[in-house]
Amino acid sequence: MLRSIKDLMGYPVSAKDGKAGKVKDVLFGDLHWRVRYLDVETRRGLHLNLRYLSKDESEDDQVTRRLIERKHLGLPQLGIDRREIPTDLTVDEVSKCEGFGSHLSAEEKYEMEFRRFFRHAIYDERPLFGSFGISGYMPPVTAYEHSDKEIRSHLDRMGELAGEHLHSAKAVIGYHVVGKEETLGLVGDLILDAENWEIAYLVLDTRHGIPSRKYLVDMDQVTRLDWSSSSMETALRAKDLLPMRRYWVYDPVNKDSTDHEYDYSGKPCLRSLMEDVF
């Protein structure tokens, strides 16, 4: 079963005894493109941060985002129930899963280190780690003075983060796709093979023409995911895209037990609906 990860964001997660929360993000590794955790927001509704009013609030009560391992995830549903991801855990077991901060993605860790060192958020381009022929780390200009010890500590930390392999799907969607000779476009989406919870394709949005052309790129063709420059690198050239499979979200790529066809978002295809009517 092939499903759009972009479409899965915000879906309810159902436990064995009720609703466990909603999908906040999908965390995956860039070595084998396997999903490692589903980031789930367990707290319902709008909640203001009023922790300072209570001295008795436990740490467990403060954690609202839990990480569910892939081994506990079932197949996303199709059709009417498509907006639901099942898990074999109970609501209580989900609440006892590891918290969001225990396994941060490379993107989250990078931004934390950026804020710590430069004392402000990221506004413009990110520093580069050996991308596009530039070697070494190039820190952006900052208005703050740092000692040699602080700079060395920062560079060491950035070197450690360069080897991180856990990534946020929400952050990666929108990365530049860099080919052998030029930038080919952007990551428009990631396509999940839900049978084994692995990322099968990236959707390359070329942004050329109106409407833009979108292609399915097999993840085996991605040579590197570089979070520091917000890019995915591949050996493809622009001319290699022409014979490749085009992406259309309404393609009939899934079937249920009755052979009805469904698209990348789990909706029934128009052809199947027409067959039911006539």
N, C-alpha and C positions, 0 to 999 in steps of 0.2 A: 504494500500500500504506500503510495506517494502522497505526502501532504505538505502544504506550504507552512513553513515555520512562522512566517510573518502573520499568517492567518490564525495560528494557534495562540498568539498572545492575547491574554485576557480570558481564555476559555476556563470554565469551571473545572476543578479537579474533584472527582467523586471518590470518596472512601467507601469501605464496605458498609458503613453505617451512617452515611450522610455526606454532605458537602464538606470538603476539606479546605477549599480556598480557590484562588484563581491563578492562572499562569502569569508570572511576572517576567520571566526570561527563561532561556534554554542555554545551559552551559555545556560546551563540547570541547574535546581535545583536537588539536591540529595535527596529530601524528597519524591517527587512523580515522579521524572525522567521526568519532563515536560520541553520542550524547552521554554525558556523565551524570548530570543532575538536572532536574526540573526545579526552577526557582518559583516557589509558590507563596503568594501573599495569603496568609491564613486569617488575618483580621478583616472583618466585614464592615462595610460602611465607611463614613468619614470620621477619622479619629484625630483630634488635636494632640500635639505633644505637650502634655501637662504633667510630665513625670515629676517636675520639681515641686508639685503640690503634695505629693505623697512620698513619705520616707519608707513606707512598708511594702512598696511594690517590688515583687521578686524579679530576678533577671529573666526568668522564663516568660513572665507576662510582658516584658518589654520587647521580646523577639517576635516579630510578626511575619518574617519571611523564613521559610524552611526549605531545605534542599532535599528533594526526594530522589534517591538513586534510581538509575534506569532499570535495575532488576525488579523494581516494584511497580513499573508502569505497564499498563495494558495498551491495546490498540486504540487510537482515537476513533470515535464513532463516526458513522456515515449517516447521511440523510437527515431526518428530523432531529435526531440526537447527536448531530455532528459536533455541536459546541460542548463537548464533554470529553475529558480524558480520565479513564478509570485507573485506579491503583488498588493493589491488594492489601493496603494498610487500612487501619481504622482511623477515625478522626484523632483519637488520642495518640496513636502511634505517629501520625503525621506531626502532631504538635511536639513530639519528642525527637524528631529528626534534627540533624545538625542545622544550626542557624546560618543565615546568609553570609555572615562575616567569617565563617570557618573555612570557606573555599571561595575566595574572591577570584574573579577573572583577571587576566593580565591587564585589561583595560581599566578595571576598578583600582587595582594596585598602582598602576601608573598615575592615575589622576590623584590618588591619595599622596603619592610621593611628590608630585608636581605642586600640590597645594602646600605640603609641608615645607618644601624647599623655597618656593617662590612667594608663598603667602598670598596667593590669589589664584582664581580659577583659570582654566585654559580658555583663551579667547580665539587665538589664531592657529597657525599650523603647529603641529607637534614636532618635537625634536626627532632626528633621524638616527637610525642604527645601521649604517652601511648600506643604505638604500640608494639606488640609482647611481652607483659608482662612487658615492661619498663614504669614506671610511671614518669610523669613530663617532662618538656621541657629540652632537652640537646643541648645547643648551641655549634656550632663547634669552634675550636680553632681559635683565631684571633690575628693578630700581633699588634692590636691597644688597648690602655688602655681606659677603660670607668669608669666613676664615678659610685658610687652606685645608684645615681638618674637616670643616663642614663640606667643602667642595669635594674632597676625596671620598667622604662618606656617601655623598649624593651620587657620585659617579659609580661607586661600588654597588650601590643599591640598584641603579639603573642597569648595570651589567647583569645583576642577578635577575631582574625582571625580564631582560631580553631573552632569557631561556625558559620563560613561563609558557606553558602549552594549553592552559585552560582559558577558553574565550567565551565571551557573551555574544549570543546570536543577535540580540537587539543592537549591540554596538557594531558588529561586523556588517550587518545589512546597511549599505551606504558606503562601504569601503571602495576605493578605486581598484579596478582590475587592470593590472599592468602586464602588457604582453611583451614579446621579445623585442619589438621595435618601437612600440608606442603604448599609450594608455588606451585601452579598448572601451572602457565605460565604467559603470558602477555595479556593485552587487545589489541587485534589485530584490532578491529573496534567496532563501536557502530551502532546498527541497529535501524533506525527511523521508527516508525509507522506514516507515513505522513498524515494519515486521521485526526489525532488529535494532531500531532506534539509532540509525547511522545516517549521516548526511550524504545523500547520493549525488546531488547536483547543486551548483550555484546558478542563479538566474542572472545572466549578464545583460544589463540594460545599456545598450550602446548610446542612447540619447541622441541618435542621428535620425533626422526626419521627424515628421509628425504623422502618425504616432511613432514613437521610438521602437526600434526593433529589439526583441529580447530573445536570447539564446540559452539553451541548457548546456552548461559546461560540466562534464564529469569531474568529480573531485580528484580523480587520479591525475588530471591534467594541471592541477594546482601544485606548483612547486614550493610555494612558501606563503605563509600568512604573516605579514609584518605589521603588528599592532602599532608600533612606534611611528610608522608613516601612514597608517590607516589604509593598507593596501593588501591585495592578494596578487601574487605573481604567478604567471604562467608562460609557457614557451610558445603559446599561440600567436599568430599574426592576424591582422585584420582580414586578409584574404582567406584564412582558414575558417572563418565564421560562416561563409556563404553556404557550404554544404551541410552545416551543422543543424541539429534539430531546433526548430523555433519553439518558443515557449508561449503558450496561451493558457491562462488560468482555467478556462472552461474545457480544456481537452479531456476526453473520457479516459482517464488513466487508472481508475479503480472500479472494481466490481464487488457486489455482495454475493451472498449464497444463491440468490435468484437471478444472477447475471445482469442485474440492473447496473448501469454505468454512472460513475460519479467523477467529479472534477478534482483538481488539486486542493480545493477547500472543503471537499466532502459533500458538496451539493449535488443533487441528481442532475444529470445532463439533460439537455432539451430533448435529445433523441429518445431517451428512455421514458421521459414524461409523455411524449407524443405516442409512443408505443402503448403505454398504459391507457391512454384516452381512446385510441382507435383500435 
